[in-house]
C-alpha cells in the first residue's frame, strides 16, 4: 500500500456506508484523523478494526468530510486520473455517445471523481472543480483532458456555493489553449451557440437532451409554450419536430436573447416568439386572456438546495404545474420536469397530482424521461439521480 498517504479510520456507521457503495462519510463518523490535514488531502481509509476501505479525499472543514475516490489505492496524479477519464469516455461510447461532440465527459460521483464536472462543446471543454480533493488534482486533471481530448480551449467555471462550502475561492477563466469562449454546436440537427464564459452552469444544459427529443416527437402541428426557456432548447427541438409556433418565456433577458439568436441560427425565427417575464405571472396573464396551447413545457431551475426548503419547492412545483394546466387546451400535453435532487420522484408526482386536482383535470402519462447516459446514476448513490421528466395528457371526463 502506498505509504505516502495518511491513514484515517471511520466509525462503524461510516464503514457500513462505504461498504454499501456510498462514497461519503460525514465528519461525525471520522476516527483517528492525523493532525495537520490540509483541505482536500488524499487519505487511505480504514475501519476501526483495521480493514482497508479505499482511498478518499478529506476536508475537515466540511460536514461532508470524506469522499471516496477508489475502493483501492489511488493518488492525485495523471496515472490515476487519466484512466478514470478514459473509462468515462468508454462507457459513453458503449451507450452510443462515442461520436458526440456535445457531451458531459465527467459527472462527479457518477464517474467516481467527486466534485469534478467536465462538459465538451465541440472544441471547447468547460471544467468545474467543486471540491478540495479535486482542487489538489487540478493540474493532473487538466493535463489528462488535454492529452485525451485535444481541445482548442479549456475554460474553468469553478464557481458556486458548493465550492464556498469547501473553503475554496471561486475561479473562472481560460486555463489551457485559446480562442473565443463561444462555439456553435449541433445536437440532433439543432444548432446552438454555447458561451462557456457567460452561459448557465458550464455554458448549456446538457441533461435534457433526450427529453427534448421526446418533446420533438410530440410537437408536430402544435402551438407550444416553452416555459423557463433558457437558451431555447425545448422550443427549438419542438420546431424541428414540426411545431406550428413557439412562445418562449424566461425571467432572464439574456436567456431570451440567446434563445432568439438560436432561433435565427436554425432558420425558425418566423415561428418563434420570446418574452422576458416571471413565468408564474405570465401564465396567470395568459390564462386570464384566454390563450391556450397544445403543448406546455415547464423546465424550472432547482427550487431548493437545502432540506429546509423542500416544502417550499413542492409548493412551487404544484403552483407552476397548475398554472401550466390553466393554459393547456383540452387533450393537450404537459411536458414537465424537476432538477431538484432533494425532491424525489414520489414527492414530485404528489405535487403534480395536487396540481391536477386543483385544476379539476386528470393527467394521463404519455412519456417518462430522466438523465442521459452521460449523467450516470449509481444505484448506491441516490444523489447522482436528480432529473425527473414526464409528459402528461390533460383529460377531463
Residue, then its C-alpha position, 0 to 999 in steps of 0.5 A: x500500500x502506498x505509504x505516502x498517504x495518511x491513514x484515517x479510520x471511520x466509525x462503524x456507521x461510516x464503514x457500513x456506508x462505504x461498504x454499501x457503495x456510498x462514497x461519503x462519510x460525514x465528519x461525525x463518523x471520522x476516527x483517528x484523523x492525523x493532525x495537520x490535514x490540509x483541505x482536500x488531502x488524499x487519505x487511505x481509509x480504514x475501519x476501526x478494526x483495521x480493514x482497508x476501505x479505499x482511498x478518499x479525499x478529506x476536508x475537515x472543514x466540511x460536514x461532508x468530510x470524506x469522499x471516496x475516490x477508489x475502493x483501492x489505492x489511488x493518488x492525485x496524479x495523471x496515472x490515476x486520473x487519466x484512466x478514470x477519464x478514459x473509462x468515462x469516455x468508454x462507457x459513453x461510447x458503449x451507450x452510443x455517445x462515442x461520436x458526440x461532440x456535445x457531451x458531459x465527459x465527467x459527472x462527479x460521483x457518477x464517474x467516481x471523481x467527486x466534485x469534478x464536472x467536465x462538459x465538451x462543446x465541440x472544441x471547447x471543454x468547460x471544467x468545474x472543480x467543486x471540491x478540495x480533493x479535486x482542487x489538489x488534482x487540478x493540474x493532473x486533471x487538466x493535463x489528462x483532458x488535454x492529452x485525451x481530448x485535444x481541445x482548442x480551449x479549456x475554460x474553468x467555471x469553478x464557481x458556486x456555493x458548493x465550492x464556498x462550502x469547501x473553503x475554496x475561492x471561486x475561479x473562472x477563466x481560460x486555463x489551457x489553449x485559446x480562442x473565443x469562449x463561444x462555439x456553435x454546436x449541433x445536437x440532433x440537427x439543432x444548432x446552438x451557440x454555447x458561451x462557456x464564459x457567460x452561459x448557465x452552469x458550464x455554458x448549456x444544459x446538457x441533461x435534457x437532451x433526450x427529453x427534448x427529443x421526446x418533446x420533438x416527437x410530440x410537437x408536430x402541428x402544435x402551438x407550444x409554450x416553452x416555459x423557463x426557456x433558457x437558451x431555447x432548447x425545448x422550443x427549438x427541438x419542438x420546431x424541428x419536430x414540426x411545431x406550428x409556433x413557439x412562445x418562449x418565456x424566461x425571467x432572464x433577458x439574456x436567456x431570451x436573447x440567446x434563445x432568439x439568436x438560436x432561433x435565427x441560427x436554425x432558420x425558425x425565427x418566423x415561428x418563434x416568439x420570446x418574452x422576458x417575464x416571471x413565468x408564474x405571472x405570465x401564465x396567470x396573464x395568459x390564462x386570464x386572456x384566454x390563450x391556450x396551447x397544445x403543448x406546455x413545457x415547464x423546465x424550472x431551475x432547482x427550487x431548493x438546495x437545502x432540506x429546509x426548503x423542500x416544502x417550499x419547492x413542492x409548493x412551487x412545483x404544484x403552483x407552476x404545474x397548475x398554472x401550466x394546466x390553466x393554459x393547456x387546451x383540452x387533450x393537450x400535453x404537459x411536458x414537465x420536469x424537476x432538477x431538484x435532487x432533494x425532491x424525489x420522484x414520489x414527492x414530485x408526482x404528489x405535487x403534480x397530482x395536487x396540481x391536477x386536482x386543483x385544476x379539476x383535470x386528470x393527467x394521463x402519462x404519455x412519456x417518462x424521461x430522466x438523465x442521459x447516459x452521460x449523467x450516470x446514476x449509481x444505484x448506491x448513490x441516490x444523489x447522482x439521480x436528480x432529473x425527473x421528466x414526464x409528459x402528461x395528457x390533460x383529460x377531463x371526463 
